[in-house]
Amino acid sequence: MDNYIVRIYRRDPRHPERLVGVVENVERESQQRFHTVHELLAILVESNAGRLRSSKGTERKTERKTG
């Protein structure tokens, strides 16, 4: 499971999709800035996709050893 800290510094009441903030990945000790809700979602999906690729590669190696 990934752990994140999401800090939203500014929101536009007229345009709720406009946010300004930072996502911190606790395990990787990294930060990424975002300016819209779509950028925030892309950061979270991208990070999760990378983790899934890594775990699938590990499962395939294990299957080959036991199979």
Secondary structure as UniProt FT lines:
FT   STRAND          4..12
FT   TURN            13..14
FT   STRAND          15..25
FT   TURN            26..29
FT   STRAND          30..36
FT   HELIX           37..66
//
